[in-house]
Amino acid sequence: MSSRSPDEFRPGVSPYDRGPGRGEEPEDPQELLRRARRLTADGHPAAGGAWERAATALRRAGGSLTPGDHADALDATALACRGRARQAAAPLFSRAAELHERAGQHGKALVSRARALLGAPEPGATVCAGLGELGERAAALHTAGRATAAETATVLLLHCRARADLLDTGPDPVAEAAALRAELARLIAFVAPHRAAPAVLGVLAEARTLLGRVTAPDDPAAALVQLRAAMADHHAGDRRWPAAESVLLLAGVLRATGARQEAAALLRAALDTTAPRGCRADRARLCLALARTLAGIPGRPAGDEEASLLGEAVRHADSVAGDGRLSVLARLALGIARAERGRWRQASAVLREALSGLAEAGDGDEEARVRAGAWLAFCALGLGEPGRAAREFACVAAEVRRWDDLRHGAALSELTARALGAAGSPEKAARAHERAADLWRSADDHTAAARSLRGRARQVRKVWGAAAAEVVEAEARREAGRGRPGDAREPDGARAWLHGLPEPYGPPGRYQVDVYGEVGGTGTGPRGPRRREEQSVTRVQGCV
């Protein structure tokens, strides 16, 4: 069979570098072919680029790829499809499956078909059922000696991954998670005896990573055991490139259990061993996770390291075509970090870029818009522009008043009132304080409502005099009397309220993982239950 054009291996810009020895790459077609086969056998992310160069060299020499090599090349290319190019992966996998069948590689064909199914935009029950059927066929082939343990385990693992993505949509997620953990334990028991093969080590590591993910919400200690074992398998197979998801998950569980120092050390080591031109999305996520970890270490003085990490995250996220959400998250975090350090103009510029990115992408995530707008208002206060701050706070306050959790609207209305007071608009400030008090009262926080009413009284005194202010103060005293000992007291300044705003694109479902590697959550936000496609920033693709 003749080789197709090398352009077939270019569905989008590859996020990976070309691997070690790029400057000394051989020109001999057969040597390039051997290199591509070796990288494919190792599961290396540079395999796609290696096949492209081998195909080009063979075509120039009048040669061609065999159907089996062609199939491996398409598989490697599809695995590297991220961001905007991801939609090209499923057709490439389907074509690879046909070529594998033609070459008599039936186990590989089933793997490619499973990957094509899992590459659907949002795999549902039908796709999951299809993967289950492929798993049964793979097991039968393995029994007949026509599929390797690695190929069989890969198909079974892809089915488990699809089930994990659907856990939070079922009627009893906890029971379904327990059933999936049992299935993953059986898969690990099946493949572990074959761990001498490098390909098997990769599947074993990813199976343990997935088991750690679906274990973390229910038993963090057991999840740590599985995730540490996954890391050991990655290292034993000298496969650092697919280990980012395991690192992020392990660091996320360590953060959740209070071991932030260990989480920081783990993330630093991962960044040190990840090539700067490696998988850009993974490196961006590692930078975001490390900055998040450092910011939460008790007693650690605020420094510039977090801002530096976030700046690097922005650069890597911007290079991942089609992953605008990752760029927005990185810019939001960088803008907030700069605002925390009083770099008001720099912070404002980055936050405006985040808002522009949301608008250009047509992204409807309200939490991202609100968070960016609220911190822009905070920056305006820092720049001595209370009037602009009041307008920014008022815009986001109007947006969040529709949310189920009324406390966010109340807090932002109160910040609007304070900015209006600082801008010399006491009448408008009094109305904003009244609106905040009504929201606090509706949220059953009478102590906060009394605080807003006292603020209103101060503004009323300036406009309508002492008698009118005394009426409002009397109302504030009555409201305070309705408060309970456990009612929230005023937070430490405006930034505490802003930090309390819900994070963008989250929280994830109970068994879903977010961009920082954190698992677990209620699956609901301030607007109520989230759709499944909103629950995580990045659906885990994996490298198997």
Helices and strands as residue ranges (DSSP letters): G 6-9, G 22-24, H 29-42, H 47-60, H 67-79, G 83-88, H 89-102, H 106-118, H 125-143, H 149-166, G 167-169, H 173-191, G 192-194, H 198-215, H 220-236, G 241-243, H 244-256, H 260-273, H 280-295, H 305-318, H 324-340, H 344-361, H 366-382, H 386-400, H 406-422, H 426-442, H 446-464, H 466-481, H 494-499, E 524-525, E 528-529, G 532-534
